[in-house]
C-alpha cells in the first residue's frame, strides 16, 4: 500500500488500482471482524473494531463475497 501511495505521488497512474484493491481488502477484513464480533456479542467499540472510521460509500463498495469468506474463516477459528 505504501509503495502504491509513493508511486501515485510521483504520478504513476498504475498505482491507483493496487491501492484501491488493498483498501477493498482491508475494509472487507474490518467488516468481517465487526460482523463476527457482533455474532459473538462482543462490544465492537471495546474490541477496537470500529466501522465509524470508514465512510458508508466505501463499505457499500466492499466485495460482499470477500466479506463472507472472511466471516466464515474468522467464525471457523472460534467454533
PDB file of N, CA, C and O in Angstrom, chain B, residues numbered from 101:
ATOM      1  N   UNK B 101       0.827  -1.188   0.000  1.00  0.00           N
ATOM      2  CA  UNK B 101       0.000   0.000   0.000  1.00  0.00           C
ATOM      3  C   UNK B 101       0.869   1.248   0.000  1.00  0.00           C
ATOM      4  O   UNK B 101       0.610   2.198  -0.738  1.00  0.00           O
ATOM      5  N   UNK B 102       1.896   1.235   0.829  1.00  0.00           N
ATOM      6  CA  UNK B 102       2.769   2.409   0.892  1.00  0.00           C
ATOM      7  C   UNK B 102       3.516   2.616  -0.417  1.00  0.00           C
ATOM      8  O   UNK B 102       3.738   3.750  -0.840  1.00  0.00           O
ATOM      9  N   UNK B 103       3.902   1.516  -1.054  1.00  0.00           N
ATOM     10  CA  UNK B 103       4.587   1.629  -2.332  1.00  0.00           C
ATOM     11  C   UNK B 103       3.648   2.229  -3.375  1.00  0.00           C
ATOM     12  O   UNK B 103       4.043   3.096  -4.154  1.00  0.00           O
ATOM     13  N   UNK B 104       2.394   1.757  -3.381  1.00  0.00           N
ATOM     14  CA  UNK B 104       1.408   2.300  -4.325  1.00  0.00           C
ATOM     15  C   UNK B 104       1.187   3.789  -4.062  1.00  0.00           C
ATOM     16  O   UNK B 104       1.062   4.576  -5.000  1.00  0.00           O
ATOM     17  N   UNK B 105       1.142   4.168  -2.796  1.00  0.00           N
ATOM     18  CA  UNK B 105       0.956   5.578  -2.443  1.00  0.00           C
ATOM     19  C   UNK B 105       2.128   6.414  -2.948  1.00  0.00           C
ATOM     20  O   UNK B 105       1.931   7.479  -3.532  1.00  0.00           O
ATOM     21  N   UNK B 106       3.338   5.932  -2.724  1.00  0.00           N
ATOM     22  CA  UNK B 106       4.521   6.671  -3.175  1.00  0.00           C
ATOM     23  C   UNK B 106       4.547   6.794  -4.698  1.00  0.00           C
ATOM     24  O   UNK B 106       4.894   7.847  -5.234  1.00  0.00           O
ATOM     25  N   UNK B 107       4.177   5.709  -5.395  1.00  0.00           N
ATOM     26  CA  UNK B 107       4.136   5.756  -6.860  1.00  0.00           C
ATOM     27  C   UNK B 107       3.080   6.753  -7.329  1.00  0.00           C
ATOM     28  O   UNK B 107       3.306   7.485  -8.292  1.00  0.00           O
ATOM     29  N   UNK B 108       1.937   6.786  -6.661  1.00  0.00           N
ATOM     30  CA  UNK B 108       0.872   7.715  -7.031  1.00  0.00           C
ATOM     31  C   UNK B 108       1.325   9.160  -6.838  1.00  0.00           C
ATOM     32  O   UNK B 108       1.020  10.029  -7.655  1.00  0.00           O
ATOM     33  N   UNK B 109       2.056   9.409  -5.752  1.00  0.00           N
ATOM     34  CA  UNK B 109       2.568  10.758  -5.508  1.00  0.00           C
ATOM     35  C   UNK B 109       3.517  11.205  -6.614  1.00  0.00           C
ATOM     36  O   UNK B 109       3.611  12.393  -6.925  1.00  0.00           O
ATOM     37  N   UNK B 110       4.217  10.245  -7.200  1.00  0.00           N
ATOM     38  CA  UNK B 110       5.176  10.566  -8.250  1.00  0.00           C
ATOM     39  C   UNK B 110       4.525  10.574  -9.630  1.00  0.00           C
ATOM     40  O   UNK B 110       5.212  10.732 -10.639  1.00  0.00           O
ATOM     41  N   UNK B 111       3.203  10.405  -9.679  1.00  0.00           N
ATOM     42  CA  UNK B 111       2.488  10.497 -10.942  1.00  0.00           C
ATOM     43  C   UNK B 111       2.311   9.189 -11.682  1.00  0.00           C
ATOM     44  O   UNK B 111       1.934   9.205 -12.853  1.00  0.00           O
ATOM     45  N   UNK B 112       2.567   8.066 -11.052  1.00  0.00           N
ATOM     46  CA  UNK B 112       2.390   6.779 -11.704  1.00  0.00           C
ATOM     47  C   UNK B 112       0.913   6.399 -11.654  1.00  0.00           C
ATOM     48  O   UNK B 112       0.383   6.088 -10.587  1.00  0.00           O
ATOM     49  N   UNK B 113       0.253   6.424 -12.810  1.00  0.00           N
ATOM     50  CA  UNK B 113      -1.180   6.128 -12.874  1.00  0.00           C
ATOM     51  C   UNK B 113      -1.499   4.675 -12.546  1.00  0.00           C
ATOM     52  O   UNK B 113      -2.629   4.372 -12.164  1.00  0.00           O
ATOM     53  N   UNK B 114      -0.546   3.778 -12.684  1.00  0.00           N
ATOM     54  CA  UNK B 114      -0.779   2.362 -12.421  1.00  0.00           C
ATOM     55  C   UNK B 114      -0.851   2.062 -10.921  1.00  0.00           C
ATOM     56  O   UNK B 114      -1.203   0.948 -10.535  1.00  0.00           O
ATOM     57  N   UNK B 115      -0.530   3.024 -10.088  1.00  0.00           N
ATOM     58  CA  UNK B 115      -0.509   2.803  -8.640  1.00  0.00           C
ATOM     59  C   UNK B 115      -1.905   2.821  -8.031  1.00  0.00           C
ATOM     60  O   UNK B 115      -2.115   2.255  -6.959  1.00  0.00           O
ATOM     61  N   UNK B 116      -2.857   3.460  -8.695  1.00  0.00           N
ATOM     62  CA  UNK B 116      -4.186   3.607  -8.102  1.00  0.00           C
ATOM     63  C   UNK B 116      -4.904   2.264  -7.960  1.00  0.00           C
ATOM     64  O   UNK B 116      -5.510   2.003  -6.921  1.00  0.00           O
ATOM     65  N   UNK B 117      -4.850   1.428  -8.959  1.00  0.00           N
ATOM     66  CA  UNK B 117      -5.568   0.149  -8.917  1.00  0.00           C
ATOM     67  C   UNK B 117      -5.083  -0.742  -7.771  1.00  0.00           C
ATOM     68  O   UNK B 117      -5.919  -1.262  -7.032  1.00  0.00           O
ATOM     69  N   UNK B 118      -3.759  -0.946  -7.583  1.00  0.00           N
ATOM     70  CA  UNK B 118      -3.324  -1.764  -6.457  1.00  0.00           C
ATOM     71  C   UNK B 118      -3.702  -1.156  -5.101  1.00  0.00           C
ATOM     72  O   UNK B 118      -4.034  -1.876  -4.159  1.00  0.00           O
ATOM     73  N   UNK B 119      -3.648   0.165  -5.015  1.00  0.00           N
ATOM     74  CA  UNK B 119      -4.016   0.823  -3.760  1.00  0.00           C
ATOM     75  C   UNK B 119      -5.495   0.613  -3.452  1.00  0.00           C
ATOM     76  O   UNK B 119      -5.858   0.362  -2.303  1.00  0.00           O
ATOM     77  N   UNK B 120      -6.348   0.712  -4.467  1.00  0.00           N
ATOM     78  CA  UNK B 120      -7.779   0.507  -4.263  1.00  0.00           C
ATOM     79  C   UNK B 120      -8.090  -0.952  -3.921  1.00  0.00           C
ATOM     80  O   UNK B 120      -8.975  -1.219  -3.108  1.00  0.00           O
ATOM     81  N   UNK B 121      -7.369  -1.900  -4.533  1.00  0.00           N
ATOM     82  CA  UNK B 121      -7.561  -3.319  -4.187  1.00  0.00           C
ATOM     83  C   UNK B 121      -7.183  -3.574  -2.734  1.00  0.00           C
ATOM     84  O   UNK B 121      -7.882  -4.289  -2.016  1.00  0.00           O
ATOM     85  N   UNK B 122      -6.071  -2.985  -2.309  1.00  0.00           N
ATOM     86  CA  UNK B 122      -5.642  -3.144  -0.923  1.00  0.00           C
ATOM     87  C   UNK B 122      -6.673  -2.548   0.026  1.00  0.00           C
ATOM     88  O   UNK B 122      -6.998  -3.155   1.046  1.00  0.00           O
ATOM     89  N   UNK B 123      -7.188  -1.369  -0.300  1.00  0.00           N
ATOM     90  CA  UNK B 123      -8.207  -0.735   0.530  1.00  0.00           C
ATOM     91  C   UNK B 123      -9.456  -1.605   0.606  1.00  0.00           C
ATOM     92  O   UNK B 123     -10.034  -1.763   1.681  1.00  0.00           O
ATOM     93  N   UNK B 124      -9.877  -2.170  -0.519  1.00  0.00           N
ATOM     94  CA  UNK B 124     -11.065  -3.022  -0.533  1.00  0.00           C
ATOM     95  C   UNK B 124     -10.871  -4.250   0.366  1.00  0.00           C
ATOM     96  O   UNK B 124     -11.790  -4.650   1.082  1.00  0.00           O
ATOM     97  N   UNK B 125      -9.682  -4.840   0.327  1.00  0.00           N
ATOM     98  CA  UNK B 125      -9.415  -6.000   1.177  1.00  0.00           C
ATOM     99  C   UNK B 125      -9.386  -5.610   2.646  1.00  0.00           C
ATOM    100  O   UNK B 125      -9.897  -6.337   3.497  1.00  0.00           O
ATOM    101  N   UNK B 126      -8.790  -4.469   2.940  1.00  0.00           N
ATOM    102  CA  UNK B 126      -8.726  -4.013   4.330  1.00  0.00           C
ATOM    103  C   UNK B 126     -10.120  -3.720   4.874  1.00  0.00           C
ATOM    104  O   UNK B 126     -10.425  -4.070   6.014  1.00  0.00           O
ATOM    105  N   UNK B 127     -10.962  -3.087   4.078  1.00  0.00           N
ATOM    106  CA  UNK B 127     -12.330  -2.781   4.504  1.00  0.00           C
ATOM    107  C   UNK B 127     -13.127  -4.074   4.659  1.00  0.00           C
ATOM    108  O   UNK B 127     -13.920  -4.200   5.592  1.00  0.00           O
ATOM    109  N   UNK B 128     -12.928  -5.026   3.767  1.00  0.00           N
ATOM    110  CA  UNK B 128     -13.612  -6.321   3.876  1.00  0.00           C
ATOM    111  C   UNK B 128     -13.192  -7.046   5.151  1.00  0.00           C
ATOM    112  O   UNK B 128     -14.028  -7.637   5.835  1.00  0.00           O
ATOM    113  N   UNK B 129     -11.911  -7.003   5.468  1.00  0.00           N
ATOM    114  CA  UNK B 129     -11.433  -7.620   6.708  1.00  0.00           C
ATOM    115  C   UNK B 129     -12.064  -6.966   7.931  1.00  0.00           C
ATOM    116  O   UNK B 129     -12.532  -7.653   8.839  1.00  0.00           O
ATOM    117  N   UNK B 130     -12.074  -5.646   7.949  1.00  0.00           N
ATOM    118  CA  UNK B 130     -12.649  -4.936   9.088  1.00  0.00           C
ATOM    119  C   UNK B 130     -14.150  -5.219   9.204  1.00  0.00           C
ATOM    120  O   UNK B 130     -14.658  -5.428  10.305  1.00  0.00           O
ATOM    121  N   UNK B 131     -14.849  -5.227   8.085  1.00  0.00           N
ATOM    122  CA  UNK B 131     -16.287  -5.516   8.107  1.00  0.00           C
ATOM    123  C   UNK B 131     -16.541  -6.920   8.643  1.00  0.00           C
ATOM    124  O   UNK B 131     -17.473  -7.134   9.417  1.00  0.00           O
ATOM    125  N   UNK B 132     -15.713  -7.876   8.231  1.00  0.00           N
ATOM    126  CA  UNK B 132     -15.868  -9.251   8.702  1.00  0.00           C
ATOM    127  C   UNK B 132     -15.600  -9.358  10.203  1.00  0.00           C
ATOM    128  O   UNK B 132     -16.323 -10.052  10.918  1.00  0.00           O
ATOM    129  N   UNK B 133     -14.580  -8.684  10.669  1.00  0.00           N
ATOM    130  CA  UNK B 133     -14.269  -8.717  12.106  1.00  0.00           C
ATOM    131  C   UNK B 133     -15.431  -8.132  12.900  1.00  0.00           C
ATOM    132  O   UNK B 133     -15.805  -8.671  13.941  1.00  0.00           O
ATOM    133  N   UNK B 134     -16.000  -7.036  12.416  1.00  0.00           N
ATOM    134  CA  UNK B 134     -17.144  -6.419  13.099  1.00  0.00           C
ATOM    135  C   UNK B 134     -18.326  -7.382  13.121  1.00  0.00           C
ATOM    136  O   UNK B 134     -18.985  -7.527  14.151  1.00  0.00           O
ATOM    137  N   UNK B 135     -18.601  -8.043  11.996  1.00  0.00           N
ATOM    138  CA  UNK B 135     -19.728  -8.988  11.943  1.00  0.00           C
ATOM    139  C   UNK B 135     -19.525 -10.139  12.917  1.00  0.00           C
ATOM    140  O   UNK B 135     -20.463 -10.526  13.615  1.00  0.00           O
ATOM    141  N   UNK B 136     -18.319 -10.692  12.975  1.00  0.00           N
ATOM    142  CA  UNK B 136     -18.047 -11.804  13.890  1.00  0.00           C
ATOM    143  C   UNK B 136     -18.130 -11.324  15.340  1.00  0.00           C
ATOM    144  O   UNK B 136     -18.668 -12.029  16.193  1.00  0.00           O
ATOM    145  N   UNK B 137     -17.607 -10.142  15.621  1.00  0.00           N
ATOM    146  CA  UNK B 137     -17.721  -9.595  16.978  1.00  0.00           C
ATOM    147  C   UNK B 137     -19.187  -9.456  17.384  1.00  0.00           C
ATOM    148  O   UNK B 137     -19.561  -9.774  18.513  1.00  0.00           O
ATOM    149  N   UNK B 138     -20.008  -8.981  16.457  1.00  0.00           N
ATOM    150  CA  UNK B 138     -21.435  -8.824  16.764  1.00  0.00           C
ATOM    151  C   UNK B 138     -22.101 -10.178  16.967  1.00  0.00           C
ATOM    152  O   UNK B 138     -22.951 -10.316  17.847  1.00  0.00           O
ATOM    153  N   UNK B 139     -21.726 -11.197  16.158  1.00  0.00           N
ATOM    154  CA  UNK B 139     -22.279 -12.539  16.338  1.00  0.00           C
ATOM    155  C   UNK B 139     -21.935 -13.105  17.714  1.00  0.00           C
ATOM    156  O   UNK B 139     -22.734 -13.810  18.331  1.00  0.00           O
ATOM    157  N   UNK B 140     -20.736 -12.783  18.176  1.00  0.00           N
ATOM    158  CA  UNK B 140     -20.277 -13.279  19.476  1.00  0.00           C
ATOM    159  C   UNK B 140     -20.689 -12.360  20.620  1.00  0.00           C
ATOM    160  O   UNK B 140     -20.348 -12.596  21.779  1.00  0.00           O
ATOM    161  N   UNK B 141     -21.431 -11.304  20.271  1.00  0.00           N
ATOM    162  CA  UNK B 141     -21.885 -10.310  21.243  1.00  0.00           C
ATOM    163  C   UNK B 141     -20.706  -9.635  21.970  1.00  0.00           C
ATOM    164  O   UNK B 141     -20.751  -9.368  23.171  1.00  0.00           O
ATOM    165  N   UNK B 142     -19.661  -9.377  21.187  1.00  0.00           N
ATOM    166  CA  UNK B 142     -18.501  -8.646  21.685  1.00  0.00           C
ATOM    167  C   UNK B 142     -18.725  -7.178  21.365  1.00  0.00           C
ATOM    168  O   UNK B 142     -19.132  -6.839  20.254  1.00  0.00           O
ATOM    169  N   UNK B 143     -18.466  -6.319  22.314  1.00  0.00           N
ATOM    170  CA  UNK B 143     -18.597  -4.881  22.099  1.00  0.00           C
ATOM    171  C   UNK B 143     -17.553  -4.450  21.077  1.00  0.00           C
ATOM    172  O   UNK B 143     -16.359  -4.414  21.377  1.00  0.00           O
ATOM    173  N   UNK B 144     -18.008  -4.123  19.865  1.00  0.00           N
ATOM    174  CA  UNK B 144     -17.073  -3.813  18.792  1.00  0.00           C
ATOM    175  C   UNK B 144     -16.240  -2.572  19.088  1.00  0.00           C
ATOM    176  O   UNK B 144     -15.116  -2.453  18.602  1.00  0.00           O
ATOM    177  N   UNK B 145     -16.772  -1.659  19.867  1.00  0.00           N
ATOM    178  CA  UNK B 145     -16.006  -0.472  20.205  1.00  0.00           C
ATOM    179  C   UNK B 145     -14.912  -0.800  21.214  1.00  0.00           C
ATOM    180  O   UNK B 145     -13.792  -0.299  21.110  1.00  0.00           O
ATOM    181  N   UNK B 146     -15.239  -1.645  22.193  1.00  0.00           N
ATOM    182  CA  UNK B 146     -14.248  -2.049  23.178  1.00  0.00           C
ATOM    183  C   UNK B 146     -13.166  -2.915  22.539  1.00  0.00           C
ATOM    184  O   UNK B 146     -12.007  -2.877  22.953  1.00  0.00           O
ATOM    185  N   UNK B 147     -13.550  -3.694  21.533  1.00  0.00           N
ATOM    186  CA  UNK B 147     -12.603  -4.578  20.858  1.00  0.00           C
ATOM    187  C   UNK B 147     -11.753  -3.834  19.832  1.00  0.00           C
ATOM    188  O   UNK B 147     -10.812  -4.398  19.273  1.00  0.00           O
ATOM    189  N   UNK B 148     -12.081  -2.582  19.590  1.00  0.00           N
ATOM    190  CA  UNK B 148     -11.323  -1.792  18.628  1.00  0.00           C
ATOM    191  C   UNK B 148     -11.736  -2.036  17.186  1.00  0.00           C
ATOM    192  O   UNK B 148     -11.002  -1.686  16.262  1.00  0.00           O
ATOM    193  N   UNK B 149     -12.899  -2.631  16.987  1.00  0.00           N
ATOM    194  CA  UNK B 149     -13.405  -2.913  15.629  1.00  0.00           C
ATOM    195  C   UNK B 149     -14.401  -1.823  15.265  1.00  0.00           C
ATOM    196  O   UNK B 149     -15.610  -2.015  15.398  1.00  0.00           O
ATOM    197  N   UNK B 150     -13.915  -0.706  14.818  1.00  0.00           N
ATOM    198  CA  UNK B 150     -14.792   0.426  14.558  1.00  0.00           C
ATOM    199  C   UNK B 150     -15.127   0.538  13.083  1.00  0.00           C
ATOM    200  O   UNK B 150     -14.233   0.601  12.238  1.00  0.00           O
ATOM    201  N   UNK B 151     -16.413   0.561  12.777  1.00  0.00           N
ATOM    202  CA  UNK B 151     -16.841   0.813  11.407  1.00  0.00           C
ATOM    203  C   UNK B 151     -16.951   2.312  11.150  1.00  0.00           C
ATOM    204  O   UNK B 151     -17.009   2.734   9.995  1.00  0.00           O
ATOM    205  N   UNK B 152     -16.979   3.113  12.189  1.00  0.00           N
ATOM    206  CA  UNK B 152     -17.211   4.545  12.051  1.00  0.00           C
ATOM    207  C   UNK B 152     -16.100   5.273  11.309  1.00  0.00           C
ATOM    208  O   UNK B 152     -16.323   6.356  10.768  1.00  0.00           O
ATOM    209  N   UNK B 153     -14.895   4.684  11.279  1.00  0.00           N
ATOM    210  CA  UNK B 153     -13.797   5.380  10.622  1.00  0.00           C
ATOM    211  C   UNK B 153     -13.743   5.114   9.119  1.00  0.00           C
ATOM    212  O   UNK B 153     -12.842   5.593   8.431  1.00  0.00           O
ATOM    213  N   UNK B 154     -14.714   4.345   8.611  1.00  0.00           N
ATOM    214  CA  UNK B 154     -14.797   4.067   7.182  1.00  0.00           C
ATOM    215  C   UNK B 154     -16.115   4.641   6.677  1.00  0.00           C
ATOM    216  O   UNK B 154     -17.171   4.409   7.267  1.00  0.00           O
ATOM    217  N   UNK B 155     -16.044   5.383   5.593  1.00  0.00           N
ATOM    218  CA  UNK B 155     -17.260   6.021   5.080  1.00  0.00           C
ATOM    219  C   UNK B 155     -18.242   4.974   4.555  1.00  0.00           C
ATOM    220  O   UNK B 155     -17.824   3.923   4.070  1.00  0.00           O
ATOM    221  N   UNK B 156     -19.541   5.253   4.647  1.00  0.00           N
ATOM    222  CA  UNK B 156     -20.559   4.314   4.154  1.00  0.00           C
ATOM    223  C   UNK B 156     -20.385   3.986   2.672  1.00  0.00           C
ATOM    224  O   UNK B 156     -20.704   2.879   2.239  1.00  0.00           O
ATOM    225  N   UNK B 157     -19.882   4.940   1.901  1.00  0.00           N
ATOM    226  CA  UNK B 157     -19.670   4.691   0.475  1.00  0.00           C
ATOM    227  C   UNK B 157     -18.642   3.594   0.256  1.00  0.00           C
ATOM    228  O   UNK B 157     -18.811   2.740  -0.614  1.00  0.00           O
ATOM    229  N   UNK B 158     -17.577   3.621   1.046  1.00  0.00           N
ATOM    230  CA  UNK B 158     -16.529   2.605   0.917  1.00  0.00           C
ATOM    231  C   UNK B 158     -17.062   1.250   1.354  1.00  0.00           C
ATOM    232  O   UNK B 158     -16.777   0.235   0.719  1.00  0.00           O
ATOM    233  N   UNK B 159     -17.833   1.228   2.433  1.00  0.00           N
ATOM    234  CA  UNK B 159     -18.406  -0.036   2.909  1.00  0.00           C
ATOM    235  C   UNK B 159     -19.342  -0.611   1.849  1.00  0.00           C
ATOM    236  O   UNK B 159     -19.364  -1.825   1.645  1.00  0.00           O
ATOM    237  N   UNK B 160     -20.113   0.235   1.174  1.00  0.00           N
ATOM    238  CA  UNK B 160     -21.023  -0.225   0.119  1.00  0.00           C
ATOM    239  C   UNK B 160     -20.262  -0.846  -1.047  1.00  0.00           C
ATOM    240  O   UNK B 160     -20.761  -1.773  -1.685  1.00  0.00           O
ATOM    241  N   UNK B 161     -19.064  -0.348  -1.333  1.00  0.00           N
ATOM    242  CA  UNK B 161     -18.273  -0.863  -2.442  1.00  0.00           C
ATOM    243  C   UNK B 161     -17.555  -2.167  -2.088  1.00  0.00           C
ATOM    244  O   UNK B 161     -16.970  -2.811  -2.959  1.00  0.00           O
ATOM    245  N   UNK B 162     -17.598  -2.548  -0.827  1.00  0.00           N
ATOM    246  CA  UNK B 162     -16.876  -3.735  -0.381  1.00  0.00           C
ATOM    247  C   UNK B 162     -17.418  -4.986  -1.055  1.00  0.00           C
ATOM    248  O   UNK B 162     -18.625  -5.148  -1.232  1.00  0.00           O
ATOM    249  N   UNK B 163     -16.514  -5.848  -1.417  1.00  0.00           N
ATOM    250  CA  UNK B 163     -16.866  -7.117  -2.057  1.00  0.00           C
ATOM    251  C   UNK B 163     -17.565  -8.009  -1.027  1.00  0.00           C
ATOM    252  O   UNK B 163     -16.935  -8.530  -0.107  1.00  0.00           O
ATOM    253  N   UNK B 164     -18.875  -8.171  -1.201  1.00  0.00           N
ATOM    254  CA  UNK B 164     -19.677  -8.932  -0.224  1.00  0.00           C
ATOM    255  C   UNK B 164     -19.210 -10.384  -0.125  1.00  0.00           C
ATOM    256  O   UNK B 164     -19.225 -10.963   0.961  1.00  0.00           O
ATOM    257  N   UNK B 165     -18.799 -10.970  -1.234  1.00  0.00           N
ATOM    258  CA  UNK B 165     -18.320 -12.354  -1.223  1.00  0.00           C
ATOM    259  C   UNK B 165     -17.027 -12.471  -0.416  1.00  0.00           C
ATOM    260  O   UNK B 165     -16.815 -13.452   0.296  1.00  0.00           O
ATOM    261  N   UNK B 166     -16.171 -11.465  -0.533  1.00  0.00           N
ATOM    262  CA  UNK B 166     -14.927 -11.470   0.231  1.00  0.00           C
ATOM    263  C   UNK B 166     -15.212 -11.313   1.721  1.00  0.00           C
ATOM    264  O   UNK B 166     -14.586 -11.976   2.548  1.00  0.00           O
ATOM    265  N   UNK B 167     -16.160 -10.433   2.068  1.00  0.00           N
ATOM    266  CA  UNK B 167     -16.546 -10.282   3.479  1.00  0.00           C
ATOM    267  C   UNK B 167     -17.076 -11.606   4.018  1.00  0.00           C
ATOM    268  O   UNK B 167     -16.713 -12.011   5.122  1.00  0.00           O
ATOM    269  N   UNK B 168     -17.930 -12.282   3.255  1.00  0.00           N
ATOM    270  CA  UNK B 168     -18.483 -13.566   3.692  1.00  0.00           C
ATOM    271  C   UNK B 168     -17.375 -14.595   3.886  1.00  0.00           C
ATOM    272  O   UNK B 168     -17.386 -15.351   4.857  1.00  0.00           O
ATOM    273  N   UNK B 169     -16.426 -14.619   2.964  1.00  0.00           N
ATOM    274  CA  UNK B 169     -15.304 -15.554   3.082  1.00  0.00           C
ATOM    275  C   UNK B 169     -14.526 -15.294   4.371  1.00  0.00           C
ATOM    276  O   UNK B 169     -14.186 -16.234   5.089  1.00  0.00           O
ATOM    277  N   UNK B 170     -14.242 -14.021   4.670  1.00  0.00           N
ATOM    278  CA  UNK B 170     -13.527 -13.674   5.895  1.00  0.00           C
ATOM    279  C   UNK B 170     -14.361 -13.998   7.136  1.00  0.00           C
ATOM    280  O   UNK B 170     -13.825 -14.499   8.124  1.00  0.00           O
ATOM    281  N   UNK B 171     -15.668 -13.717   7.097  1.00  0.00           N
ATOM    282  CA  UNK B 171     -16.543 -14.028   8.241  1.00  0.00           C
ATOM    283  C   UNK B 171     -16.516 -15.529   8.508  1.00  0.00           C
ATOM    284  O   UNK B 171     -16.358 -15.954   9.652  1.00  0.00           O
ATOM    285  N   UNK B 172     -16.670 -16.327   7.464  1.00  0.00           N
ATOM    286  CA  UNK B 172     -16.642 -17.785   7.631  1.00  0.00           C
ATOM    287  C   UNK B 172     -15.296 -18.240   8.196  1.00  0.00           C
ATOM    288  O   UNK B 172     -15.244 -19.126   9.049  1.00  0.00           O
ATOM    289  N   UNK B 173     -14.225 -17.641   7.724  1.00  0.00           N
ATOM    290  CA  UNK B 173     -12.884 -18.007   8.195  1.00  0.00           C
ATOM    291  C   UNK B 173     -12.726 -17.649   9.680  1.00  0.00           C
ATOM    292  O   UNK B 173     -12.267 -18.474  10.470  1.00  0.00           O
ATOM    293  N   UNK B 174     -13.105 -16.423  10.058  1.00  0.00           N
ATOM    294  CA  UNK B 174     -12.950 -15.997  11.447  1.00  0.00           C
ATOM    295  C   UNK B 174     -13.866 -16.801  12.368  1.00  0.00           C
ATOM    296  O   UNK B 174     -13.453 -17.226  13.446  1.00  0.00           O
ATOM    297  N   UNK B 175     -15.101 -17.004  11.941  1.00  0.00           N
ATOM    298  CA  UNK B 175     -16.055 -17.758  12.767  1.00  0.00           C
ATOM    299  C   UNK B 175     -15.579 -19.209  12.923  1.00  0.00           C
ATOM    300  O   UNK B 175     -15.768 -19.818  13.976  1.00  0.00           O
ATOM    301  N   UNK B 176     -14.966 -19.751  11.879  1.00  0.00           N
ATOM    302  CA  UNK B 176     -14.446 -21.116  11.952  1.00  0.00           C
ATOM    303  C   UNK B 176     -13.311 -21.259  12.939  1.00  0.00           C
ATOM    304  O   UNK B 176     -13.108 -22.344  13.483  1.00  0.00           O
ATOM    305  N   UNK B 177     -12.569 -20.201  13.187  1.00  0.00           N
ATOM    306  CA  UNK B 177     -11.477 -20.244  14.153  1.00  0.00           C
ATOM    307  C   UNK B 177     -11.996 -20.305  15.584  1.00  0.00           C
ATOM    308  O   UNK B 177     -11.318 -20.808  16.480  1.00  0.00           O
ATOM    309  N   UNK B 178     -13.193 -19.793  15.787  1.00  0.00           N
ATOM    310  CA  UNK B 178     -13.754 -19.686  17.125  1.00  0.00           C
ATOM    311  C   UNK B 178     -14.516 -20.944  17.507  1.00  0.00           C
ATOM    312  O   UNK B 178     -14.470 -21.380  18.657  1.00  0.00           O
ATOM    313  N   UNK B 179     -15.214 -21.522  16.547  1.00  0.00           N
ATOM    314  CA  UNK B 179     -16.091 -22.652  16.835  1.00  0.00           C
ATOM    315  C   UNK B 179     -15.325 -23.943  16.928  1.00  0.00           C
ATOM    316  O   UNK B 179     -15.917 -24.996  17.166  1.00  0.00           O
TER     317      UNK B 179
END
